[in-house]
Amino acid sequence: MSSITIRMPSGSRLTFAGREAWTLQRLIDAGPRGVTTIDHPAPRWSHYIFKLRRAGLTITTEYEPHRGSFPGTHGRYRLETPVIVVAEAA
C-alpha cells in the first residue's frame, strides 16, 4: 500500500504514505486486539507509531511478556481513534 486517507472524528482528513500507511492499515485491520512486532515483524514499528501519534492519532501501547530463546517484553499497539478509510492507493 502506498497511501491511505482517513477521516478523523473531527471530520478532518489525513493522508499517510509508505510504511506509515502500511502500519495504519495493520492497526485498522487488527481492531481492538491490536498488533505486535512479534505478529508483524517490520523495521522501526516504534518510529511509525510515533509518526502516526504525532499526526494526531491515539495509539496505546501495552507491554506483554514473551518466552523463547530471547525472553522479554514486546508492545501491543492499539488504534484508539475511530477513523474511516476514505481512500487507498496501491
C-alpha positions as CSV (number, residue, x, y, z in Angstrom):
1,M,0.0,0.0,0.0
2,S,1.5,3.3,-1.0
3,S,-1.1,5.6,0.6
4,I,-4.2,5.7,2.8
5,T,-6.6,8.7,3.5
6,I,-8.7,8.6,6.7
7,R,-11.4,10.8,8.1
8,M,-10.9,11.7,11.8
9,P,-13.8,12.1,14.3
10,S,-13.4,15.9,13.8
11,G,-14.1,15.5,10.1
12,S,-10.6,16.4,9.0
13,R,-8.8,14.1,6.6
14,L,-5.3,12.8,6.9
15,T,-3.2,11.0,4.3
16,F,-0.3,8.7,5.1
17,A,2.1,7.2,2.6
18,G,4.6,4.3,2.6
19,R,5.3,2.5,5.8
20,E,3.1,4.8,7.8
21,A,0.2,3.8,5.6
22,W,1.1,0.2,5.9
23,T,1.3,0.5,9.7
24,L,-2.1,2.3,9.9
25,Q,-3.8,-0.3,7.8
26,R,-2.4,-3.1,10.1
27,L,-3.8,-1.2,13.1
28,I,-7.2,-0.7,11.4
29,D,-7.4,-4.4,10.4
30,A,-6.5,-5.6,13.8
31,G,-9.2,-3.7,15.6
32,P,-9.3,-4.0,19.4
33,R,-6.9,-6.9,19.6
34,G,-4.1,-4.7,18.3
35,V,-0.8,-5.6,16.6
36,T,2.6,-6.6,17.9
37,T,6.1,-6.7,16.4
38,I,6.0,-10.4,17.1
39,D,3.0,-10.9,14.8
40,H,4.1,-8.5,12.1
41,P,7.8,-8.1,12.0
42,A,8.8,-4.9,10.4
43,P,11.6,-2.5,10.8
44,R,11.1,0.5,13.1
45,W,7.5,-0.1,14.3
46,S,8.0,2.3,17.1
47,H,9.0,5.1,14.7
48,Y,5.9,4.5,12.5
49,I,3.7,4.6,15.6
50,F,5.5,7.8,16.7
51,K,4.8,9.4,13.4
52,L,1.1,8.4,13.5
53,R,0.7,9.7,17.0
54,R,2.4,13.0,16.0
55,A,-0.2,13.3,13.3
56,G,-3.0,13.2,15.9
57,L,-3.9,9.5,16.2
58,T,-4.3,8.0,19.6
59,I,-2.4,4.7,19.8
60,T,-2.0,2.9,23.0
61,T,0.9,0.5,23.9
62,E,0.5,-2.4,26.3
63,Y,3.6,-4.4,27.2
64,E,3.4,-8.2,27.2
65,P,5.9,-10.8,28.2
66,H,7.2,-13.4,25.8
67,R,9.3,-16.5,26.2
68,G,11.5,-18.5,24.0
69,S,15.2,-18.2,23.1
70,F,15.1,-14.4,23.8
71,P,12.6,-13.8,26.6
72,G,11.5,-10.3,27.4
73,T,8.6,-8.0,26.6
74,H,7.1,-6.6,23.4
75,G,4.5,-3.9,22.8
76,R,0.9,-4.4,21.6
77,Y,-0.2,-1.3,19.7
78,R,-3.9,-0.4,19.5
79,L,-5.5,2.3,17.4
80,E,-7.9,4.1,19.8
81,T,-9.0,6.9,17.5
82,P,-12.1,5.9,15.5
83,V,-11.3,6.5,11.8
84,I,-13.0,5.9,8.5
85,V,-10.9,5.0,5.5
86,V,-11.9,7.2,2.6
87,A,-9.2,6.3,0.0
88,E,-6.5,3.8,-0.6
89,A,-3.9,3.7,-3.3
90,A,-1.7,0.8,-4.3
